[in-house]
Amino acid sequence: MLNILAAATPDPLEHVLPHPIFGQHLTWFTNQSLMAAVAGLLMLMIFPRLFSRPDSSAPTGSKNFFEAILEFLRVEVFRPALKENTDKYVPFLWTLFFFILFCNVLGCIPFPEIIELLSGGHLHHIGGTATSSINTTATLAICAFFFIHFNGLDTVARSLMDGTYGHQGHHQDKHSNGGTVHTAHDIEHMRGEALPADVPADMRALANPTRHYADDEYAGPHETAAVKFYTEQHETMTPGKAMLLAVPLYLWNFAPHPFRPHEGESQAKWLMDIPFFILLLALELLGAVIKPFALCMRLFGNMVAGHVVLAVLVLLIASAGPVLHQVALGIPLGGLDLMISFLELFVAVLQAYIFTFLTTLFIASAVAPEH
């Protein structure tokens, strides 16, 4: 097993720490930076080649493999949360998922040991796991943070520009028991209670969720009769004014108003609502920072842990002393090492999914009208 080469170093963290490839000349370009670049190049080589143009024929081979993953994410993961906004945000979420996945899976391949073996020990640490670097995971989390809140502000600004702010309708899904929670008028659809995503009666809904989820009240990219009537009766804003006003409105709706007076109620309730709102806003703003931090640390911790455990198991074999002791200890530990390697491969896929899934939920929360 190539991981036995890990016994050459007494430090199991040696395999997850960054190592400058060009020595002290370019300290920022490490083996983990190299693998992040390799993951990006692989994506540029694979996806434009496979999906360069629309193709209605049945996919085969690698195209069928990647298309199945893309469609699963879009239909079963993104669409239930993002509804009519699915197609708007799916390019970012697809990119996020596959970049993390490629970085994680490449890290499961022992490139450093292979290259060191083939070079006769002259080349060290050429390879590794990009996502075992806190710099990589933090960058991904920061990108997600800005994408989430930029699109939240953009949603508010656009609704101000078209005069529909505060008047977005609520969707009503039809459940299998006949209950109604959402009504979509243009493409027939149904929902099974045990299904994670809508199952459309009209398959065109799979290709166009924006239209599938549109209704006469929703102020979306289309212009329905209700939206057209409302915008004719209310003043719209210029883009500059809408962008300036979007920031305080976004913050105003960032936390709940537990005592906000409803129509016909005493305005004195604001005296109770405002202090509680300020407290809840502080907690929500703290949560807005904690969420991407949690994304960063979860991915980083899981990618580091697997490699450290594998290295420790190999070092246990090397520290057994006599050769017979090493063989006796190496047989069971070698089997355990193999099982952990398969577990690490599963975790590599799982962590890419979790990072993307949670980012999807955060985006859906940010772009929901008035939260």
Secondary structure, 3 states (H helix, E strand, C coil): CHHHHHHHCCCHHHHCCCCECCCCCCCCCEHHHHHHHHHHHHHHHHHHHHCCCCCCCCCCHHHHHHHHHHHHHHHHHHHHHHHHHHHHHHHHHHHHHHHHHHHHHHHHCCHHHHHHHHCCCCCCCCCCCHHHCHHHHHHHHHHHHHHHHHHHHHHHHHHHHCCCCCCCCCCCEECCCCCEECCCCCCCCECCCCCCCCECCCCHHHHCHHHHCCCCCCCCCCCCHHHHHHHHHCCCCCHHHHHHHHHHHHHHCCCCCCCCCCCCCCHHHHHHHHHHHHHHHHHHHHHHHHHHHHHHHHHHHHHHHHHHHHHHHHHHHHCCCCHHHHHHHHHHHHHHHHHHHHHHHHHHHHHHHHHHHHHHHHHHHHHCCCC
